[in-house]
Amino acid sequence: MPEVTPRTILVTGAAGFIGNALLTALSGRQVRRVLRQAEEKALPGDVIVGDISPDTDWRPLLCGVDCVVHLAARTHVLDDSSINPLEAYRHSNVEVTRRLAQQASAAGVRRFVFLSSIKVNGEATPGNPFSESDPPAPQDAYGISKLEAENVLRTVGDHSKMEWVILRPPLVYGPGVKGNFLRLMNLISRGTPLPLASVRNQRSLIHVENLAGAIVICIDAPAAAGQQWLISDGHDISTPDLIRTLALGLNRPARLLPCPLALLKFGAALCGQQAAMARLTGSLRVDASALRHTLRWDPRIPLEQGLTDTARWYHRLKYNAGYDP
């Protein structure tokens, strides 16, 4: 009997926060990491491409590839200084996805898994949680670019034999997290008083290892093909409870102060921080029941445990290794 050649999974953004978790979840599989620069711990199959652009030629990298997992993107940029933010996002998110999807399809790739964002659905859920049946309503340049990238992938896939799968996660957290979540842990660790005790909201989150597990299922499950999936840990949390849980893991007091919501929003408007305040005080809930029931995915790490583990990771780095983010 002739030897069966293992099929390869190509992962863009493999060195990032989510990429590292996915590589762990794919342990034992043949993976081709797409990296911008060489790493100290090189792995067989690593490919160094530099900065990914719409002109990147993926054809030499797609030989023998069964599935592409596209994580690389221009993510939500705080204080974006681009003259035209939407065009910058389109360049990195839409056109790169178009090029990669077209060349993957031409190379005979079986499936293309695309990591999108819940921002495609919108910024808030004052009523029912978002579900797959809700019409897209992106509110910022990042969300618009992710929706356009989804549409590009659908078009390429629908005109070829390549299957597509789209995942829309909310805020992703876990050991190694950066961005706003890391900033919040900084504030709690420093004992900064936070005037958020009066907030009554609900937010959905997703632990990075839970997300990685879902991506692995989407690589293989026949029922995943041709679908967009919303994902979360399954238990929502208010901003004050999020702060309390993180503070407990950091072994710090949760210095929460009451403040009228109208005053918080007024102060944020004076500082030009309306969007940041909206994320802290508003609700954004995700219904992940379709993913759980159809693909039999279940988050391995419960929300409270994931938050505590993330806080303890931060605490170890800060106090044992001199980490000062």
DAHUMO-V479265 format. One record per residue. N is the residue number from 1. RES is the residue in one letter. SS is DSSP state (helix for helix, strand for strand, loop for the rest). BURIAL is # if it has 24 or more other ideal C-beta (glycine too) atoms within 12 Angstrom, else .. Layout:
[[N;RES;SS;BURIAL] [N;RES;SS;BURIAL]]
This chain:
[[1;M;loop;.] [2;P;loop;.] [3;E;loop;.] [4;V;loop;.] [5;T;loop;.] [6;P;loop;.] [7;R;loop;.] [8;T;strand;#] [9;I;strand;#] [10;L;strand;#] [11;V;strand;#] [12;T;strand;#] [13;G;loop;#] [14;A;loop;#] [15;A;loop;#] [16;G;loop;#] [17;F;helix;#] [18;I;helix;#] [19;G;helix;#] [20;N;helix;#] [21;A;helix;#] [22;L;helix;#] [23;L;helix;#] [24;T;helix;#] [25;A;helix;#] [26;L;loop;#] [27;S;loop;.] [28;G;loop;.] [29;R;loop;#] [30;Q;loop;.] [31;V;strand;#] [32;R;strand;#] [33;R;strand;#] [34;V;strand;#] [35;L;strand;#] [36;R;loop;.] [37;Q;loop;.] [38;A;loop;.] [39;E;loop;.] [40;E;loop;.] [41;K;loop;.] [42;A;loop;.] [43;L;loop;#] [44;P;loop;.] [45;G;loop;#] [46;D;loop;#] [47;V;strand;#] [48;I;strand;.] [49;V;loop;#] [50;G;loop;.] [51;D;loop;.] [52;I;loop;#] [53;S;loop;.] [54;P;loop;.] [55;D;loop;.] [56;T;loop;#] [57;D;loop;.] [58;W;loop;#] [59;R;helix;.] [60;P;helix;.] [61;L;helix;#] [62;L;loop;#] [63;C;loop;.] [64;G;loop;.] [65;V;strand;#] [66;D;strand;#] [67;C;strand;#] [68;V;strand;#] [69;V;strand;#] [70;H;strand;#] [71;L;loop;#] [72;A;loop;#] [73;A;loop;#] [74;R;loop;#] [75;T;loop;#] [76;H;loop;#] [77;V;loop;.] [78;L;loop;.] [79;D;loop;.] [80;D;loop;.] [81;S;loop;.] [82;S;loop;.] [83;I;loop;.] [84;N;loop;.] [85;P;helix;#] [86;L;helix;#] [87;E;helix;.] [88;A;helix;#] [89;Y;helix;#] [90;R;helix;#] [91;H;helix;#] [92;S;helix;#] [93;N;helix;#] [94;V;helix;#] [95;E;helix;#] [96;V;helix;#] [97;T;helix;#] [98;R;helix;#] [99;R;helix;#] [100;L;helix;#] [101;A;helix;#] [102;Q;helix;#] [103;Q;helix;#] [104;A;helix;#] [105;S;helix;#] [106;A;helix;.] [107;A;loop;#] [108;G;loop;.] [109;V;loop;#] [110;R;loop;#] [111;R;strand;#] [112;F;strand;#] [113;V;strand;#] [114;F;strand;#] [115;L;strand;#] [116;S;loop;#] [117;S;loop;#] [118;I;helix;#] [119;K;helix;#] [120;V;helix;#] [121;N;loop;#] [122;G;loop;#] [123;E;loop;#] [124;A;loop;#] [125;T;loop;#] [126;P;loop;.] [127;G;loop;.] [128;N;loop;.] [129;P;loop;#] [130;F;strand;#] [131;S;loop;#] [132;E;loop;#] [133;S;loop;.] [134;D;loop;.] [135;P;loop;.] [136;P;loop;#] [137;A;loop;.] [138;P;loop;#] [139;Q;loop;#] [140;D;loop;#] [141;A;helix;#] [142;Y;helix;#] [143;G;helix;#] [144;I;helix;#] [145;S;helix;#] [146;K;helix;#] [147;L;helix;#] [148;E;helix;#] [149;A;helix;#] [150;E;helix;#] [151;N;helix;#] [152;V;helix;#] [153;L;helix;#] [154;R;helix;#] [155;T;helix;.] [156;V;helix;#] [157;G;helix;#] [158;D;helix;.] [159;H;loop;.] [160;S;loop;.] [161;K;loop;.] [162;M;loop;#] [163;E;strand;#] [164;W;strand;#] [165;V;strand;#] [166;I;strand;#] [167;L;strand;#] [168;R;strand;#] [169;P;strand;#] [170;P;loop;#] [171;L;strand;#] [172;V;strand;#] [173;Y;strand;#] [174;G;loop;#] [175;P;loop;#] [176;G;loop;#] [177;V;loop;#] [178;K;loop;#] [179;G;helix;.] [180;N;helix;#] [181;F;helix;#] [182;L;helix;#] [183;R;helix;.] [184;L;helix;#] [185;M;helix;#] [186;N;helix;#] [187;L;helix;#] [188;I;helix;#] [189;S;helix;#] [190;R;loop;.] [191;G;loop;.] [192;T;loop;.] [193;P;loop;.] [194;L;strand;#] [195;P;loop;#] [196;L;loop;#] [197;A;loop;.] [198;S;loop;.] [199;V;loop;#] [200;R;loop;.] [201;N;loop;#] [202;Q;loop;#] [203;R;strand;#] [204;S;loop;#] [205;L;strand;#] [206;I;strand;#] [207;H;strand;#] [208;V;helix;#] [209;E;helix;#] [210;N;helix;#] [211;L;helix;#] [212;A;helix;#] [213;G;helix;#] [214;A;helix;#] [215;I;helix;#] [216;V;helix;#] [217;I;helix;#] [218;C;helix;#] [219;I;helix;#] [220;D;helix;#] [221;A;loop;#] [222;P;helix;.] [223;A;helix;.] [224;A;helix;#] [225;A;loop;#] [226;G;loop;.] [227;Q;strand;#] [228;Q;strand;#] [229;W;strand;#] [230;L;strand;#] [231;I;strand;#] [232;S;loop;#] [233;D;loop;#] [234;G;loop;#] [235;H;loop;#] [236;D;loop;#] [237;I;strand;#] [238;S;loop;#] [239;T;helix;#] [240;P;helix;#] [241;D;helix;#] [242;L;helix;#] [243;I;helix;#] [244;R;helix;#] [245;T;helix;#] [246;L;helix;#] [247;A;helix;#] [248;L;helix;.] [249;G;helix;#] [250;L;helix;#] [251;N;loop;.] [252;R;loop;#] [253;P;loop;.] [254;A;loop;#] [255;R;loop;.] [256;L;strand;#] [257;L;loop;.] [258;P;loop;.] [259;C;loop;.] [260;P;loop;.] [261;L;helix;.] [262;A;helix;.] [263;L;helix;.] [264;L;helix;#] [265;K;helix;#] [266;F;helix;.] [267;G;helix;.] [268;A;helix;#] [269;A;helix;.] [270;L;helix;.] [271;C;loop;.] [272;G;loop;.] [273;Q;loop;.] [274;Q;helix;.] [275;A;helix;#] [276;A;helix;#] [277;M;helix;#] [278;A;helix;#] [279;R;helix;#] [280;L;helix;#] [281;T;helix;#] [282;G;loop;#] [283;S;loop;#] [284;L;strand;#] [285;R;loop;#] [286;V;strand;#] [287;D;loop;#] [288;A;loop;#] [289;S;helix;.] [290;A;helix;#] [291;L;helix;#] [292;R;helix;.] [293;H;helix;.] [294;T;helix;.] [295;L;loop;#] [296;R;loop;.] [297;W;loop;#] [298;D;loop;.] [299;P;loop;#] [300;R;loop;#] [301;I;loop;#] [302;P;loop;.] [303;L;helix;#] [304;E;helix;#] [305;Q;helix;.] [306;G;helix;#] [307;L;helix;#] [308;T;helix;#] [309;D;helix;#] [310;T;helix;#] [311;A;helix;#] [312;R;helix;#] [313;W;helix;#] [314;Y;helix;#] [315;H;helix;#] [316;R;helix;.] [317;L;helix;.] [318;K;helix;.] [319;Y;helix;.] [320;N;helix;.] [321;A;loop;.] [322;G;loop;.] [323;Y;loop;.] [324;D;loop;.] [325;P;loop;.]]
